[in-house]
Amino acid sequence: MSVIVPVRNGIEDLRGLLASLERQTLPRERFEVVIGDDGSEDAPESLETPDGSVRVLPGSRINAYAARNRAVRASRGQVLAFCDADCRPEPGWLEAGLAALAEAELAAGEIRFAVPERRTVWTLLDMETYKDHRRQVAASNAETANLFATRELFDRLGGFDDSLPAHADFDFAQRAVASGASLVYAPAAQVSHPTRDRARSFLQTVWMMHHSYAAREAHARRRPDGLKLRSWVPLVQPLRARRRFDRSIRLDRRRLAEHGVVPRLSEDLRALPIMYLLLPYFSGLAQARGWLQGRKLAA
């Protein structure tokens, strides 16, 4: 196996990830770690090992998907295990991923949030919005925070589309399924991931995801949801989306309970205007910008 990790100025995160990988139940000689450096300034190559079991592939600053593609090209494993530098895999992560690929070509593992002691409304919104692989797999989506793929599939699809700064993992999963590959949810393959606890970091993620989604739709000559009239009618789009993904109209108790969190009434009251007023229009603006840029690239 080859564990593929992109990084940009995250050497401390990498040290924590490598420590988690040293505790894997899969024998250490059966996997390597290949780090795709996306123009870091903190010398991640200092983490390389003499035996080559941890290698760093330097590169200019482009994006995480270009770094992943570069790392895959230099890797030797027939199974690719993708995760991020700030992820912390459970000891059985690699073995569970291997087991899931016995009957599939692509497997999305469980992403558990590391809940901070002092959570914010942005913490809860992040937890209920992102990294729900059980729901994402049902929609032919998956994230590289915890994703296993056969090398044969990766090579056949040409890797990630690194012209996309974000959403290229969703694009890869959807292309894989469209090609006839099987994508499965692998709950036993678990990693933990930090939450976004401030408005700035959460909204940056929302903007990036919706902007990239719309650019990809424009490139495929499709119209993104954010340009449809119903998306700008107050309350309609968020209510439709929550019903489509089987979520409650307030903070999703079922999703948060999976992480041992029970929202308070005061947290619901702070979250509702963000969920139904701020985020729909903020996402719509991001999609409009992404669609315009995507059209220019397609032209």
ChimeraX attribute file (.defattr): number of C-alpha atoms within 10 A of each C-alpha:
attribute: neighborCount
match mode: 1-to-1
recipient: residues
	/A:1	21
	/A:2	25
	/A:3	23
	/A:4	26
	/A:5	28
	/A:6	27
	/A:7	24
	/A:8	19
	/A:9	15
	/A:10	17
	/A:11	20
	/A:12	12
	/A:13	15
	/A:14	22
	/A:15	15
	/A:16	14
	/A:17	19
	/A:18	16
	/A:19	12
	/A:20	17
	/A:21	23
	/A:22	12
	/A:23	15
	/A:24	17
	/A:25	14
	/A:26	18
	/A:27	11
	/A:28	12
	/A:29	8
	/A:30	10
	/A:31	21
	/A:32	20
	/A:33	22
	/A:34	27
	/A:35	30
	/A:36	28
	/A:37	30
	/A:38	23
	/A:39	17
	/A:40	18
	/A:41	11
	/A:42	12
	/A:43	15
	/A:44	23
	/A:45	16
	/A:46	10
	/A:47	15
	/A:48	16
	/A:49	11
	/A:50	8
	/A:51	7
	/A:52	11
	/A:53	15
	/A:54	18
	/A:55	22
	/A:56	23
	/A:57	21
	/A:58	19
	/A:59	15
	/A:60	11
	/A:61	13
	/A:62	14
	/A:63	19
	/A:64	23
	/A:65	25
	/A:66	24
	/A:67	27
	/A:68	26
	/A:69	20
	/A:70	22
	/A:71	26
	/A:72	25
	/A:73	12
	/A:74	15
	/A:75	22
	/A:76	15
	/A:77	17
	/A:78	12
	/A:79	23
	/A:80	25
	/A:81	27
	/A:82	21
	/A:83	22
	/A:84	22
	/A:85	22
	/A:86	21
	/A:87	24
	/A:88	26
	/A:89	26
	/A:90	18
	/A:91	18
	/A:92	17
	/A:93	26
	/A:94	25
	/A:95	15
	/A:96	20
	/A:97	27
	/A:98	22
	/A:99	14
	/A:100	24
	/A:101	20
	/A:102	10
	/A:103	12
	/A:104	17
	/A:105	22
	/A:106	28
	/A:107	31
	/A:108	32
	/A:109	29
	/A:110	23
	/A:111	25
	/A:112	20
	/A:113	21
	/A:114	15
	/A:115	19
	/A:116	12
	/A:117	6
	/A:118	7
	/A:119	14
	/A:120	17
	/A:121	21
	/A:122	22
	/A:123	20
	/A:124	24
	/A:125	20
	/A:126	22
	/A:127	25
	/A:128	17
	/A:129	12
	/A:130	15
	/A:131	20
	/A:132	19
	/A:133	24
	/A:134	18
	/A:135	14
	/A:136	17
	/A:137	20
	/A:138	13
	/A:139	13
	/A:140	20
	/A:141	23
	/A:142	32
	/A:143	25
	/A:144	24
	/A:145	24
	/A:146	27
	/A:147	25
	/A:148	33
	/A:149	24
	/A:150	20
	/A:151	21
	/A:152	13
	/A:153	16
	/A:154	19
	/A:155	12
	/A:156	11
	/A:157	14
	/A:158	11
	/A:159	20
	/A:160	23
	/A:161	18
	/A:162	18
	/A:163	14
	/A:164	20
	/A:165	17
	/A:166	22
	/A:167	25
	/A:168	24
	/A:169	21
	/A:170	19
	/A:171	19
	/A:172	22
	/A:173	27
	/A:174	18
	/A:175	16
	/A:176	22
	/A:177	15
	/A:178	11
	/A:179	12
	/A:180	9
	/A:181	15
	/A:182	16
	/A:183	25
	/A:184	22
	/A:185	22
	/A:186	25
	/A:187	18
	/A:188	17
	/A:189	26
	/A:190	23
	/A:191	25
	/A:192	18
	/A:193	20
	/A:194	17
	/A:195	21
	/A:196	23
	/A:197	20
	/A:198	14
	/A:199	13
	/A:200	11
	/A:201	13
	/A:202	16
	/A:203	17
	/A:204	10
	/A:205	16
	/A:206	18
	/A:207	20
	/A:208	17
	/A:209	19
	/A:210	26
	/A:211	27
	/A:212	24
	/A:213	25
	/A:214	29
	/A:215	31
	/A:216	28
	/A:217	18
	/A:218	22
	/A:219	18
	/A:220	12
	/A:221	13
	/A:222	12
	/A:223	16
	/A:224	19
	/A:225	17
	/A:226	22
	/A:227	15
	/A:228	11
	/A:229	9
	/A:230	13
	/A:231	18
	/A:232	14
	/A:233	12
	/A:234	13
	/A:235	14
	/A:236	13
	/A:237	19
	/A:238	18
	/A:239	15
	/A:240	14
	/A:241	12
	/A:242	14
	/A:243	12
	/A:244	9
	/A:245	12
	/A:246	12
	/A:247	16
	/A:248	13
	/A:249	15
	/A:250	16
	/A:251	25
	/A:252	20
	/A:253	15
	/A:254	15
	/A:255	18
	/A:256	17
	/A:257	11
	/A:258	11
	/A:259	13
	/A:260	11
	/A:261	15
	/A:262	16
	/A:263	16
	/A:264	9
	/A:265	11
	/A:266	9
	/A:267	16
	/A:268	16
	/A:269	13
	/A:270	13
	/A:271	18
	/A:272	14
	/A:273	11
	/A:274	15
	/A:275	18
	/A:276	18
	/A:277	13
	/A:278	11
	/A:279	16
	/A:280	21
	/A:281	17
	/A:282	16
	/A:283	20
	/A:284	22
	/A:285	17
	/A:286	22
	/A:287	28
	/A:288	19
	/A:289	17
	/A:290	25
	/A:291	28
	/A:292	15
	/A:293	19
	/A:294	23
	/A:295	17
	/A:296	12
	/A:297	13
	/A:298	13
	/A:299	7
